[in-house]
């Protein structure tokens, strides 16, 4: 996607420079965007989906997954350590990385 795309509701999608840079440098298409839940129901993240699809960017949508209160830092909306841990576990499963051994030195 070059330039910008304006969706029906007026939301403007700009190009995806991180995705293009990744593809140029890594020469593969293993770039993913993770859409997560927040205290604001991640409205912006969900609005990005048509933009990501138009650009051919892979995404994983966790915005509809149940996020217990302890997964989110209340004043910020960012994941807490427990939220990051849970999201890492979901990613390992969803990206089928559970066969990869981890080096925990």
N, C-alpha and C positions, 0 to 999 in steps of 0.2 A: 504494500500500500504506500503510494507516494503522496505527499501533501497531506490533505485532510479529507475526512469523510464526515458529512453532517447527517445524523440519523433523523428519523421522522419527528422526534420530540425536541429537536434542536441541539442535542448533545453532539459535540464536535470531537471526533477522534483524530488525533494527529498521527503522523508516521510513527513507526516503532524502531527508533534508532538502536536501542539495546539489542533487539532481535537481529537487525541487519549486521551490526558489529559482531555479534556472536557467530553468526553464520559465516562471515568473512574470515574470522580468525580461527574458528574451530572446524570449519568445513563440514558441518553436519547440521541436522535439524532437531537436536535434542534440547532445545530451549523451551522452558515451561514458565508460565505465569501462574502463581497460586492466588486464587481469590479466596479470602478467608472471611469468616464472620467477625463482626465487631459489635460494640454496644450500639452502633448506628445501623445495624442490619446490612451493612456494606452495600448501600444503594449504588455508589459509584462503581464498585467492583463489578456488580451485575450489569451495569450499563456498558462496561467495557467489552463484554462478550461478543457483540456483533463486530466490533472493531478488530478484536483478536482473530475472529473467524475470517473476516475479510482479508486480513494480513497473512493468514495461514499460520498463526502462532498457536502452539499447543497451550492449553490451559487446564487447570484442575480447579473445580469449583467446590470449595468447602464452605461457602457462605450459607448453605442450607443445612449443613451438619450441625447437630446439637453441640453447643459450646457451653459447658458448665461455667458458672460465674467465676470459679477459681482459675479458669483458662485465660481470662482477660483482665488486664490492669484497669481498674475502674475509671480513674481520671483521664487515662490516655486512650483507651480502646485498643492498645497493643496487646499481643499475647504475653502472658506471664510465663515464667519458666515452665510451669506445668503445661501451658498452652503450646509452647514451642516443642516440648517433649512429645505431646500428643500428635501435633502436626507432623513431626519427624517420623513417628510411627506410621501414620496414615500414608505419608509419601513413600516410605519404604514398601509398604504393602501395595499401594496403588501403582507405583512405578515398577513393581516386581523386582525390587532391589534386595529382597530378603536372601537371595542366593549369594550376595556379595559379602565377603568376610570383612569385618571392620578391624582396623588396627588401632588399638586403644592404648598407645604408649604415653 
